[in-house]
Amino acid sequence: MTIQELTGEMNHFVEAMGWYRDDSPLPQTARNIAISLSLEAAEVLEHFQWGEQADSGALAEELADVALYLLQLAYLTGIDLEQAIRDKLAFNYGRNWDSE
């Protein structure tokens, strides 16, 4: 699946849950999704809190949560995530990592 297709699937789920409705108790604003993204990223860290290894199934679930919130945040803010990733990779290739 492409990033656009995954974003479509994520939007379909959010719509099915009614979270895009104006009367939703879980408003899907950019601010709320950014907070959720940060919280889910912290949950990834929990899997490494007491060691170098993590249960791959549990870690996969957390990484999926992070990815879904990232897709939704990009969607809500009108950012073409695929292009942003390409641009960032191109920028990173030109960086001098030794001096940073």
C-alpha positions as CSV (number, residue, x, y, z in Angstrom):
1,M,0.0,0.0,0.0
2,T,1.1,3.5,-0.7
3,I,1.1,6.3,1.9
4,Q,-2.0,7.8,0.2
5,E,-3.8,4.4,0.4
6,L,-2.9,4.0,4.0
7,T,-4.1,7.5,4.7
8,G,-7.4,6.6,3.0
9,E,-7.8,3.5,5.1
10,M,-7.0,5.5,8.3
11,N,-9.6,8.2,7.3
12,H,-12.2,5.5,6.6
13,F,-11.7,4.1,10.1
14,V,-11.9,7.5,11.7
15,E,-15.0,8.3,9.8
16,A,-16.6,4.9,10.7
17,M,-15.9,5.6,14.3
18,G,-17.6,9.0,14.0
19,W,-14.6,10.9,15.2
20,Y,-14.7,13.4,12.4
21,R,-18.2,14.5,13.4
22,D,-18.6,18.0,14.9
23,D,-20.2,16.4,18.1
24,S,-17.4,13.8,18.5
25,P,-16.2,13.5,22.1
26,L,-12.8,12.8,20.5
27,P,-12.2,15.8,18.2
28,Q,-9.7,15.0,15.6
29,T,-7.8,18.3,15.6
30,A,-4.2,18.7,14.6
31,R,-3.3,19.6,18.2
32,N,-5.1,16.5,19.6
33,I,-3.5,14.2,17.1
34,A,0.0,15.7,17.7
35,I,-0.5,15.0,21.4
36,S,-1.6,11.4,20.6
37,L,1.3,10.9,18.3
38,S,3.7,11.9,21.1
39,L,2.0,9.6,23.6
40,E,2.1,6.7,21.3
41,A,5.8,7.3,20.6
42,A,6.5,7.2,24.3
43,E,4.7,3.9,24.5
44,V,7.3,2.6,22.0
45,L,10.0,3.5,24.5
46,E,8.2,1.5,27.2
47,H,9.0,-1.7,25.4
48,F,12.7,-0.9,25.8
49,Q,12.5,0.5,29.3
50,W,14.2,-2.5,31.0
51,G,16.2,-4.1,28.2
52,E,17.5,-4.0,24.7
53,Q,14.8,-6.4,23.3
54,A,11.1,-5.9,22.8
55,D,8.3,-8.3,22.1
56,S,8.0,-7.9,18.3
57,G,4.2,-8.3,18.3
58,A,3.6,-5.7,21.0
59,L,6.2,-3.3,19.4
60,A,4.5,-3.7,16.0
61,E,1.2,-2.6,17.5
62,E,2.8,0.5,19.0
63,L,4.6,1.3,15.8
64,A,1.4,1.0,13.9
65,D,-0.3,3.4,16.3
66,V,2.5,5.9,15.7
67,A,2.2,5.5,12.0
68,L,-1.5,6.0,12.0
69,Y,-1.4,9.1,14.0
70,L,1.4,10.4,11.8
71,L,-0.7,9.8,8.7
72,Q,-3.6,11.5,10.3
73,L,-1.6,14.5,11.4
74,A,-0.2,15.0,7.9
75,Y,-3.7,14.7,6.5
76,L,-5.2,17.2,8.9
77,T,-2.5,19.7,8.2
78,G,-2.5,19.3,4.5
79,I,1.1,18.0,4.3
80,D,2.0,15.6,1.6
81,L,3.9,13.1,3.8
82,E,5.4,11.2,0.9
83,Q,6.9,14.4,-0.6
84,A,8.0,15.6,2.9
85,I,9.9,12.3,3.4
86,R,11.5,12.5,0.0
87,D,12.5,16.1,0.6
88,K,13.9,15.3,4.0
89,L,15.9,12.4,2.6
90,A,17.3,14.6,-0.2
91,F,18.3,17.2,2.4
92,N,19.9,14.6,4.7
93,Y,22.0,13.2,1.9
94,G,23.6,16.7,1.5
95,R,24.2,17.2,5.2
96,N,27.6,17.0,6.8
97,W,26.9,14.7,9.7
98,D,30.4,14.8,11.2
99,S,30.2,18.5,12.1
100,E,26.8,18.3,13.8
